[in-house]
Amino acid sequence: MPTGQSLLFEQQALGGARRSLRLAFVLDPLADLKAWKDSSVAMMRAAETHGHEVFAIHSATLGWRSPAAGQPGGVFGEAQHLNTRPDDHDWYRETGREWRFLTAFDAVIMRKDPPFDAEYITATWLLERAEADGVRVFNRPRALRDHSEKVAISEFPQFAPSTVIARDMAQLQHFIDEQRDVILKPLDGMGGSQIFRVHRNDPNRNVIVETLSHEGRRTVMAQAYLREISQGDKRILLIGGKVVPYCLARIPKAGETRGNLAAGGTGVAQELSARDREIAEHLGPILFKRGLMLVGIDVIGNHLTEINVTSPTCMVEIRQQTGFDAAGAFITAVEHACGLS
């Protein structure tokens, strides 16, 4: 049965007549998107359902040029005009392609996946220049740069498990001795990549610390192992500062520590617990005020482990299992930000 929060989302989604928006999604190549589970595809389909025009811009085509000889300047990209389809194996038709300044769009939605490397940072610099020209960008480029998805939990230590973020190998080794059973992970990974569980007596602990930290040249995160991972690593979505009433608990497969779907975990949608809601309702308004329209927080047991802001996912699974249309709620939030009812 829908909660009061889900009813609020539904009422917003069923609001009055809207004018059509031109929405540009900054993405990885379309051929790389898996439509049957990709939240970006779900958003584009929802945008068309709401009556808006959808464009895709491969992030590698973003650039900037100065005005010259009476011609306009600004941030540009190669925009593909799309019509989406329900067939997940043939999910769009391209109806046009041309280079456009981003000022041609009502909103730009940044959905490029990590890695959060120099090219990703460059994209945020370019999108920030577009903002200066009046373009609405979600999530805001500066907010993306300012929120490391791992380090951001240090702002909310009351919700986090015992954690150390360091590159000094002695500090990491001391934390392993203290906690006895820990998770080690790089700050720039995604999808469960390079995550290690290390016991105090693990014969490989030294080489794991050395390898992951690049012999003390790369900062990594160490967290106390949370046994509640067996019940799932819960992805909770925050849209426009509000809490989606269902999360996706990503449950590890047998013999695996990681719950990530990319690592073979199984996604089970469920209603939020009281603790889930406490954490989410505390973070939602704070992060939204900073320009983070869409956030995916990760909670294991009673603890906040990550704050995902680059390209949060799990919308498709939540809708399939509960009927709640998080992608539609996101488009409604974009409409509101663009001044539509």
DRENVOVO-565165 format. One record per residue (C-alpha): chain; residue in three letters; x, y, z. Coordinates in steps of 0.1 Angstrom, whole numbers. Example, Ala and Ser with C-alpha at 12.3 -4.5 7.8 and 13.67 -1.06 7.14 Angstrom:
# DRENVOVO-565165
+-----+------+-------+-------+-------+
: mol : type :     u :     v :     w :
+-----+------+-------+-------+-------+
:   A :  ALA :   123 :   -45 :    78 :
:   A :  SER :   137 :   -11 :    71 :
+-----+------+-------+-------+-------+
//
This chain:
# DRENVOVO-565165
+-----+------+-------+-------+-------+
: mol : type :     u :     v :     w :
+-----+------+-------+-------+-------+
:   A :  MET :     0 :     0 :     0 :
:   A :  PRO :    15 :    34 :    -9 :
:   A :  THR :    29 :    55 :    19 :
:   A :  GLY :    21 :    92 :    23 :
:   A :  GLN :    54 :   100 :     6 :
:   A :  SER :    46 :    79 :   -24 :
:   A :  LEU :    12 :    95 :   -27 :
:   A :  LEU :    29 :   129 :   -27 :
:   A :  PHE :    51 :   117 :   -56 :
:   A :  GLU :    20 :   104 :   -74 :
:   A :  GLN :     1 :   136 :   -70 :
:   A :  GLN :    30 :   156 :   -84 :
:   A :  ALA :    33 :   132 :  -113 :
:   A :  LEU :    -4 :   137 :  -121 :
:   A :  GLY :    -3 :   174 :  -120 :
:   A :  GLY :   -18 :   198 :  -145 :
:   A :  ALA :   -10 :   204 :  -182 :
:   A :  ARG :    27 :   209 :  -190 :
:   A :  ARG :    45 :   225 :  -218 :
:   A :  SER :    70 :   203 :  -236 :
:   A :  LEU :   106 :   205 :  -224 :
:   A :  ARG :   138 :   198 :  -244 :
:   A :  LEU :   158 :   176 :  -222 :
:   A :  ALA :   194 :   166 :  -229 :
:   A :  PHE :   209 :   136 :  -212 :
:   A :  VAL :   247 :   135 :  -210 :
:   A :  LEU :   256 :    98 :  -212 :
:   A :  ASP :   281 :    71 :  -221 :
:   A :  PRO :   276 :    57 :  -256 :
:   A :  LEU :   240 :    46 :  -261 :
:   A :  ALA :   252 :    12 :  -273 :
:   A :  ASP :   267 :     6 :  -238 :
:   A :  LEU :   233 :    11 :  -220 :
:   A :  LYS :   214 :   -20 :  -209 :
:   A :  ALA :   178 :    -8 :  -214 :
:   A :  TRP :   163 :   -36 :  -194 :
:   A :  LYS :   179 :   -23 :  -162 :
:   A :  ASP :   193 :    12 :  -169 :
:   A :  SER :   179 :    41 :  -149 :
:   A :  SER :   190 :    66 :  -176 :
:   A :  VAL :   169 :    48 :  -202 :
:   A :  ALA :   140 :    47 :  -177 :
:   A :  MET :   143 :    85 :  -173 :
:   A :  MET :   143 :    91 :  -210 :
:   A :  ARG :   112 :    69 :  -214 :
:   A :  ALA :    95 :    87 :  -186 :
:   A :  ALA :   104 :   121 :  -201 :
:   A :  GLU :    87 :   111 :  -234 :
:   A :  THR :    57 :    98 :  -214 :
:   A :  HIS :    55 :   132 :  -199 :
:   A :  GLY :    54 :   148 :  -233 :
:   A :  HIS :    90 :   161 :  -235 :
:   A :  GLU :   116 :   159 :  -263 :
:   A :  VAL :   146 :   137 :  -255 :
:   A :  PHE :   182 :   142 :  -267 :
:   A :  ALA :   213 :   122 :  -259 :
:   A :  ILE :   248 :   137 :  -258 :
:   A :  HIS :   278 :   115 :  -255 :
:   A :  SER :   300 :   131 :  -228 :
:   A :  ALA :   331 :   128 :  -251 :
:   A :  THR :   315 :   154 :  -275 :
:   A :  LEU :   312 :   181 :  -249 :
:   A :  GLY :   333 :   212 :  -256 :
:   A :  TRP :   334 :   250 :  -255 :
:   A :  ARG :   341 :   277 :  -280 :
:   A :  SER :   344 :   315 :  -277 :
:   A :  PRO :   321 :   339 :  -296 :
:   A :  ALA :   336 :   350 :  -329 :
:   A :  ALA :   326 :   372 :  -358 :
:   A :  GLY :   291 :   378 :  -344 :
:   A :  GLN :   286 :   341 :  -338 :
:   A :  PRO :   275 :   328 :  -304 :
:   A :  GLY :   298 :   308 :  -282 :
:   A :  GLY :   294 :   285 :  -252 :
:   A :  VAL :   293 :   249 :  -243 :
:   A :  PHE :   283 :   225 :  -270 :
:   A :  GLY :   278 :   188 :  -277 :
:   A :  GLU :   266 :   165 :  -304 :
:   A :  ALA :   229 :   159 :  -297 :
:   A :  GLN :   210 :   129 :  -309 :
:   A :  HIS :   173 :   134 :  -310 :
:   A :  LEU :   156 :   102 :  -298 :
:   A :  ASN :   123 :    85 :  -298 :
:   A :  THR :   123 :    57 :  -272 :
:   A :  ARG :   106 :    23 :  -277 :
:   A :  PRO :    94 :    -4 :  -252 :
:   A :  ASP :   116 :   -31 :  -267 :
:   A :  ASP :   146 :   -34 :  -244 :
:   A :  HIS :   167 :   -49 :  -272 :
:   A :  ASP :   158 :   -21 :  -297 :
:   A :  TRP :   149 :     7 :  -274 :
:   A :  TYR :   153 :    39 :  -294 :
:   A :  ARG :   152 :    54 :  -328 :
:   A :  GLU :   175 :    83 :  -337 :
:   A :  THR :   155 :   109 :  -356 :
:   A :  GLY :   182 :   136 :  -359 :
:   A :  ARG :   217 :   145 :  -349 :
:   A :  GLU :   235 :   179 :  -348 :
:   A :  TRP :   259 :   199 :  -328 :
:   A :  ARG :   241 :   222 :  -305 :
:   A :  PHE :   249 :   247 :  -278 :
:   A :  LEU :   235 :   235 :  -244 :
:   A :  THR :   215 :   268 :  -242 :
:   A :  ALA :   192 :   251 :  -267 :
:   A :  PHE :   178 :   228 :  -240 :
:   A :  ASP :   155 :   235 :  -210 :
:   A :  ALA :   176 :   212 :  -188 :
:   A :  VAL :   207 :   190 :  -191 :
:   A :  ILE :   208 :   158 :  -170 :
:   A :  MET :   243 :   146 :  -162 :
:   A :  ARG :   242 :   108 :  -162 :
:   A :  LYS :   277 :    97 :  -172 :
:   A :  ASP :   290 :    67 :  -152 :
:   A :  PRO :   322 :    68 :  -133 :
:   A :  PRO :   352 :    65 :  -133 :
:   A :  PHE :   355 :    99 :  -117 :
:   A :  ASP :   387 :   107 :  -137 :
:   A :  ALA :   402 :   138 :  -153 :
:   A :  GLU :   377 :   136 :  -182 :
:   A :  TYR :   348 :   134 :  -158 :
:   A :  ILE :   360 :   165 :  -139 :
:   A :  THR :   365 :   183 :  -172 :
:   A :  ALA :   329 :   176 :  -181 :
:   A :  THR :   318 :   192 :  -148 :
:   A :  TRP :   339 :   222 :  -156 :
:   A :  LEU :   323 :   225 :  -190 :
:   A :  LEU :   288 :   220 :  -176 :
:   A :  GLU :   295 :   247 :  -150 :
:   A :  ARG :   302 :   271 :  -178 :
:   A :  ALA :   269 :   261 :  -193 :
:   A :  GLU :   252 :   269 :  -160 :
:   A :  ALA :   268 :   303 :  -161 :
:   A :  ASP :   250 :   308 :  -194 :
:   A :  GLY :   217 :   300 :  -178 :
:   A :  VAL :   215 :   263 :  -185 :
:   A :  ARG :   198 :   241 :  -158 :
:   A :  VAL :   221 :   211 :  -150 :
:   A :  PHE :   211 :   182 :  -128 :
:   A :  ASN :   230 :   172 :  -107 :
:   A :  ARG :   248 :   205 :  -105 :
:   A :  PRO :   284 :   202 :  -117 :
:   A :  ARG :   300 :   218 :   -87 :
:   A :  ALA :   280 :   195 :   -64 :
:   A :  LEU :   292 :   165 :   -83 :
:   A :  ARG :   328 :   176 :   -79 :
:   A :  ASP :   324 :   184 :   -42 :
:   A :  HIS :   309 :   150 :   -32 :
:   A :  SER :   332 :   121 :   -33 :
:   A :  GLU :   308 :    92 :   -32 :
:   A :  LYS :   329 :    75 :    -5 :
:   A :  VAL :   344 :   104 :    14 :
:   A :  ALA :   310 :   122 :    17 :
:   A :  ILE :   299 :    99 :    45 :
:   A :  SER :   325 :   116 :    68 :
:   A :  GLU :   301 :   146 :    69 :
:   A :  PHE :   275 :   123 :    86 :
:   A :  PRO :   296 :   102 :   111 :
:   A :  GLN :   265 :    96 :   133 :
:   A :  PHE :   252 :    73 :   106 :
:   A :  ALA :   285 :    57 :    93 :
:   A :  PRO :   301 :    25 :   105 :
:   A :  SER :   337 :    26 :   119 :
:   A :  THR :   357 :    39 :    90 :
:   A :  VAL :   392 :    50 :    81 :
:   A :  ILE :   401 :    69 :    49 :
:   A :  ALA :   439 :    69 :    44 :
:   A :  ARG :   468 :    62 :    21 :
:   A :  ASP :   492 :    55 :    49 :
:   A :  MET :   495 :    17 :    50 :
:   A :  ALA :   503 :    16 :    87 :
:   A :  GLN :   470 :    34 :    94 :
:   A :  LEU :   452 :     9 :    73 :
:   A :  GLN :   469 :   -20 :    90 :
:   A :  HIS :   462 :    -6 :   125 :
:   A :  PHE :   425 :    -4 :   115 :
:   A :  ILE :   424 :   -40 :   104 :
:   A :  ASP :   440 :   -51 :   137 :
:   A :  GLU :   415 :   -30 :   157 :
:   A :  GLN :   384 :   -40 :   138 :
:   A :  ARG :   395 :   -76 :   130 :
:   A :  ASP :   372 :   -79 :   100 :
:   A :  VAL :   371 :   -50 :    74 :
:   A :  ILE :   361 :   -40 :    39 :
:   A :  LEU :   387 :   -22 :    18 :
:   A :  LYS :   378 :    -3 :   -13 :
:   A :  PRO :   392 :    24 :   -36 :
:   A :  LEU :   376 :    58 :   -36 :
:   A :  ASP :   369 :    58 :   -73 :
:   A :  GLY :   354 :    24 :   -79 :
:   A :  MET :   318 :    14 :   -88 :
:   A :  GLY :   298 :   -18 :   -91 :
:   A :  GLY :   318 :   -36 :   -65 :
:   A :  SER :   350 :   -32 :   -84 :
:   A :  GLN :   382 :   -39 :   -63 :
:   A :  ILE :   364 :   -44 :   -30 :
:   A :  PHE :   382 :   -67 :    -6 :
:   A :  ARG :   371 :   -83 :    27 :
:   A :  VAL :   402 :   -87 :    49 :
:   A :  HIS :   404 :  -105 :    83 :
:   A :  ARG :   430 :   -97 :   108 :
:   A :  ASN :   447 :  -131 :   103 :
:   A :  ASP :   443 :  -131 :    65 :
:   A :  PRO :   476 :  -144 :    51 :
:   A :  ASN :   471 :  -120 :    21 :
:   A :  ARG :   463 :   -89 :    41 :
:   A :  ASN :   497 :   -72 :    34 :
:   A :  VAL :   496 :   -77 :    -3 :
:   A :  ILE :   459 :   -66 :    -5 :
:   A :  VAL :   468 :   -33 :    14 :
:   A :  GLU :   499 :   -28 :    -7 :
:   A :  THR :   480 :   -35 :   -40 :
:   A :  LEU :   449 :   -15 :   -33 :
:   A :  SER :   468 :    15 :   -19 :
:   A :  HIS :   495 :    13 :   -47 :
:   A :  GLU :   521 :    10 :   -20 :
:   A :  GLY :   508 :    40 :    -1 :
:   A :  ARG :   503 :    62 :   -31 :
:   A :  ARG :   465 :    59 :   -34 :
:   A :  THR :   440 :    68 :    -7 :
:   A :  VAL :   415 :    40 :     1 :
:   A :  MET :   385 :    35 :    24 :
:   A :  ALA :   384 :     8 :    52 :
:   A :  GLN :   352 :     1 :    69 :
:   A :  ALA :   342 :   -24 :    96 :
:   A :  TYR :   326 :   -54 :    80 :
:   A :  LEU :   288 :   -53 :    86 :
:   A :  ARG :   273 :   -88 :    90 :
:   A :  GLU :   239 :   -73 :    80 :
:   A :  ILE :   251 :   -74 :    44 :
:   A :  SER :   236 :  -108 :    42 :
:   A :  GLN :   202 :   -90 :    43 :
:   A :  GLY :   213 :   -67 :    16 :
:   A :  ASP :   231 :   -35 :     7 :
:   A :  LYS :   201 :   -12 :     5 :
:   A :  ARG :   200 :    15 :   -23 :
:   A :  ILE :   177 :    43 :   -12 :
:   A :  LEU :   168 :    70 :   -37 :
:   A :  LEU :   164 :   107 :   -29 :
:   A :  ILE :   146 :   128 :   -55 :
:   A :  GLY :   143 :   165 :   -52 :
:   A :  GLY :   151 :   162 :   -15 :
:   A :  LYS :   123 :   136 :    -9 :
:   A :  VAL :   127 :   100 :     0 :
:   A :  VAL :   115 :    73 :   -24 :
:   A :  PRO :    94 :    50 :    -1 :
:   A :  TYR :   110 :    18 :   -14 :
:   A :  CYS :   147 :     7 :   -15 :
:   A :  LEU :   164 :   -21 :   -34 :
:   A :  ALA :   182 :   -45 :   -11 :
:   A :  ARG :   211 :   -60 :   -31 :
:   A :  ILE :   217 :   -94 :   -16 :
:   A :  PRO :   251 :  -111 :   -22 :
:   A :  LYS :   252 :  -144 :   -39 :
:   A :  ALA :   264 :  -174 :   -20 :
:   A :  GLY :   300 :  -171 :   -10 :
:   A :  GLU :   302 :  -134 :   -20 :
:   A :  THR :   307 :  -104 :     2 :
:   A :  ARG :   295 :   -78 :   -23 :
:   A :  GLY :   259 :   -71 :   -28 :
:   A :  ASN :   263 :   -51 :   -60 :
:   A :  LEU :   242 :   -62 :   -89 :
:   A :  ALA :   272 :   -60 :  -111 :
:   A :  ALA :   289 :   -85 :   -88 :
:   A :  GLY :   260 :  -110 :   -91 :
:   A :  GLY :   239 :   -97 :   -62 :
:   A :  THR :   201 :  -101 :   -63 :
:   A :  GLY :   179 :   -70 :   -60 :
:   A :  VAL :   149 :   -72 :   -37 :
:   A :  ALA :   127 :   -42 :   -34 :
:   A :  GLN :   113 :   -35 :     0 :
:   A :  GLU :    98 :    -7 :    21 :
:   A :  LEU :   121 :    15 :    41 :
:   A :  SER :   128 :     7 :    78 :
:   A :  ALA :   125 :    34 :   104 :
:   A :  ARG :   163 :    37 :   105 :
:   A :  ASP :   165 :    39 :    67 :
:   A :  ARG :   140 :    67 :    67 :
:   A :  GLU :   158 :    85 :    95 :
:   A :  ILE :   190 :    85 :    76 :
:   A :  ALA :   174 :    94 :    42 :
:   A :  GLU :   152 :   122 :    56 :
:   A :  HIS :   182 :   138 :    73 :
:   A :  LEU :   203 :   138 :    42 :
:   A :  GLY :   176 :   146 :    16 :
:   A :  PRO :   171 :   183 :    22 :
:   A :  ILE :   208 :   189 :    29 :
:   A :  LEU :   219 :   174 :    -4 :
:   A :  PHE :   191 :   189 :   -25 :
:   A :  LYS :   199 :   224 :   -12 :
:   A :  ARG :   234 :   218 :   -27 :
:   A :  GLY :   220 :   211 :   -62 :
:   A :  LEU :   218 :   173 :   -60 :
:   A :  MET :   185 :   165 :   -75 :
:   A :  LEU :   190 :   127 :   -76 :
:   A :  VAL :   210 :   108 :   -49 :
:   A :  GLY :   214 :    71 :   -41 :
:   A :  ILE :   225 :    64 :    -6 :
:   A :  ASP :   237 :    30 :     4 :
:   A :  VAL :   227 :    16 :    38 :
:   A :  ILE :   238 :   -18 :    53 :
:   A :  GLY :   219 :   -27 :    85 :
:   A :  ASN :   217 :     6 :   104 :
:   A :  HIS :   247 :    22 :    88 :
:   A :  LEU :   253 :    47 :    59 :
:   A :  THR :   282 :    34 :    37 :
:   A :  GLU :   281 :    56 :     6 :
:   A :  ILE :   264 :    86 :   -10 :
:   A :  ASN :   261 :    81 :   -48 :
:   A :  VAL :   256 :   113 :   -68 :
:   A :  THR :   271 :   106 :  -103 :
:   A :  SER :   245 :    82 :  -119 :
:   A :  PRO :   224 :    65 :   -92 :
:   A :  THR :   205 :    35 :  -104 :
:   A :  CYS :   179 :     8 :   -93 :
:   A :  MET :   149 :    27 :  -106 :
:   A :  VAL :   139 :    -1 :  -130 :
:   A :  GLU :   140 :   -29 :  -104 :
:   A :  ILE :   120 :    -8 :   -79 :
:   A :  ARG :    93 :    -1 :  -104 :
:   A :  GLN :    91 :   -37 :  -116 :
:   A :  GLN :    87 :   -50 :   -80 :
:   A :  THR :    66 :   -23 :   -64 :
:   A :  GLY :    50 :    -3 :   -92 :
:   A :  PHE :    66 :    29 :   -79 :
:   A :  ASP :    78 :    50 :  -108 :
:   A :  ALA :   110 :    67 :   -95 :
:   A :  ALA :   120 :    77 :  -131 :
:   A :  GLY :    87 :    95 :  -135 :
:   A :  ALA :    91 :   112 :  -101 :
:   A :  PHE :   125 :   124 :  -112 :
:   A :  ILE :   111 :   139 :  -144 :
:   A :  THR :    84 :   156 :  -123 :
:   A :  ALA :   111 :   171 :  -101 :
:   A :  VAL :   129 :   184 :  -132 :
:   A :  GLU :    96 :   199 :  -144 :
:   A :  HIS :    92 :   217 :  -111 :
:   A :  ALA :   127 :   230 :  -113 :
:   A :  CYS :   120 :   243 :  -148 :
:   A :  GLY :    89 :   262 :  -136 :
:   A :  LEU :    62 :   238 :  -147 :
:   A :  SER :    32 :   229 :  -125 :
+-----+------+-------+-------+-------+
//
